[in-house]
Amino acid sequence: MTGKNKESVHFAGTKPTLAEALRFSLRFGLISSGGPAGQIAIRHTVLVEQKRGIADVKFLHAVNHCMLLPGPAAQQLATYIGRLLHGTWGGLVAGVLLVLPSLHRTPD
């Protein structure tokens, strides 16, 4: 990379704090609907367009990779972005908080 800071490629604005990321992940897990496409679209709107916490190019790059992998793309994307923003613990917490609230909504 010539002339660019590595951070500027990943983050469009200011990097969200861990507390902000945790609140977003929990809220997103509670309200997420629309299947993987809807979840990815909502995540893009909030993280890229509104909060400007991650660069659009980096987000779309992550979506492309998650779509190629077997398994739930929205879950993989949440985990990847959490890891990108706050390391291993951020990825783990973001991935868990995406599915944890759905256990409450699941009928017996």
QUIRA-V870560 format. One record per residue. N is the residue number from 1. PSI is psi in radians with two decimals (* if undefined). Layout:
{{N/PSI} {N/PSI}}
This chain:
{{1/2.14} {2/2.22} {3/-0.02} {4/2.47} {5/2.40} {6/-0.65} {7/-0.64} {8/-0.41} {9/-0.64} {10/-0.71} {11/2.26} {12/-0.68} {13/-2.21} {14/2.47} {15/2.26} {16/2.61} {17/2.89} {18/-0.69} {19/-0.74} {20/-0.73} {21/-0.70} {22/-0.76} {23/-0.76} {24/-0.78} {25/-0.74} {26/-0.81} {27/-0.73} {28/-0.71} {29/-0.59} {30/-0.61} {31/-0.14} {32/2.37} {33/3.04} {34/0.16} {35/-3.05} {36/-0.71} {37/-0.74} {38/-0.73} {39/-0.72} {40/-0.70} {41/-0.75} {42/-0.77} {43/-0.71} {44/-0.80} {45/-0.81} {46/-0.91} {47/-0.60} {48/-0.86} {49/-0.80} {50/-0.99} {51/-0.38} {52/0.72} {53/-0.31} {54/2.53} {55/2.52} {56/-0.74} {57/-0.76} {58/-0.70} {59/-0.84} {60/-0.60} {61/-0.76} {62/-0.73} {63/-0.77} {64/-0.77} {65/-0.72} {66/-0.55} {67/-0.50} {68/-0.47} {69/2.55} {70/2.57} {71/-3.07} {72/1.97} {73/-0.70} {74/-0.66} {75/-0.77} {76/-0.69} {77/-0.75} {78/-0.79} {79/-0.77} {80/-0.81} {81/-0.70} {82/-0.73} {83/-0.72} {84/-0.73} {85/-0.65} {86/0.46} {87/-2.87} {88/-0.78} {89/-0.65} {90/-0.72} {91/-0.75} {92/-0.83} {93/-0.73} {94/-0.71} {95/-0.74} {96/-0.75} {97/-0.30} {98/-0.67} {99/-0.42} {100/-0.82} {101/-0.45} {102/-0.39} {103/-0.56} {104/-0.59} {105/-0.20} {106/2.18} {107/2.70} {108/*}}
